[in-house]
Amino acid sequence: MPNSVVAVADGDFRFDPSAVFDVVGATWPRSTFAGVSGRLSELSAGQITVLEGEELAALVEVDVAGEALDIDWRTPETLAQVVSVITSLPDFAGGSTVVLTDWADTLVELHPGMTARDLLAARGDVL
């Protein structure tokens, strides 16, 4: 699975793991959240498994500081849908700059309420 990161580049906005799970779960009801323990809890607040039916669509790991989401995804459309849902969080970004990056290939500034189509276009994926 390819990997992308949604990160707070500037400002005080933070991702709350339960809020992220709530918005993801509202779209993909079969999704699950697994908290972490031990040494891994110094880095991660947990991982959301995004399921479309029985199929794994994406994995979303929440950084322990709430500054980033590490997303493993199957298709560009899935990534765009997941990130679009994340931009629907209440008070998304709250005056902060949040970006989507594919490890230096693409840097997309995110805004509240972005659609999957907006994200696909910004990343240069075929619509």
Secondary structure in CASP SS format (residue, H / E / C, confidence):
PFRMAT SS
TARGET T0000
AUTHOR 0000-0000-0000
METHOD secondary structure of the structure
MODEL  1
M C 1.00
P C 1.00
N E 1.00
S E 1.00
V E 1.00
V E 1.00
A E 1.00
V E 1.00
A E 1.00
D E 1.00
G C 1.00
D C 1.00
F C 1.00
R C 1.00
F C 1.00
D C 1.00
P H 1.00
S H 1.00
A H 1.00
V H 1.00
F H 1.00
D H 1.00
V H 1.00
V H 1.00
G H 1.00
A H 1.00
T H 1.00
W C 1.00
P C 1.00
R C 1.00
S C 1.00
T E 1.00
F E 1.00
A E 1.00
G C 1.00
V C 1.00
S C 1.00
G H 1.00
R H 1.00
L H 1.00
S H 1.00
E H 1.00
L C 1.00
S E 1.00
A E 1.00
G E 1.00
Q E 1.00
I E 1.00
T E 1.00
V E 1.00
L E 1.00
E E 1.00
G C 1.00
E C 1.00
E E 1.00
L E 1.00
A E 1.00
A E 1.00
L E 1.00
V E 1.00
E E 1.00
V E 1.00
D E 1.00
V C 1.00
A C 1.00
G C 1.00
E C 1.00
A E 1.00
L E 1.00
D E 1.00
I E 1.00
D E 1.00
W E 1.00
R C 1.00
T C 1.00
P H 1.00
E H 1.00
T H 1.00
L H 1.00
A H 1.00
Q H 1.00
V H 1.00
V H 1.00
S H 1.00
V H 1.00
I H 1.00
T C 1.00
S C 1.00
L C 1.00
P C 1.00
D C 1.00
F C 1.00
A C 1.00
G C 1.00
G C 1.00
S C 1.00
T E 1.00
V E 1.00
V E 1.00
L E 1.00
T E 1.00
D C 1.00
W C 1.00
A C 1.00
D C 1.00
T C 1.00
L E 1.00
V E 1.00
E E 1.00
L E 1.00
H C 1.00
P C 1.00
G C 1.00
M C 1.00
T C 1.00
A H 1.00
R H 1.00
D H 1.00
L H 1.00
L H 1.00
A H 1.00
A H 1.00
R H 1.00
G C 1.00
D C 1.00
V C 1.00
L C 1.00
END
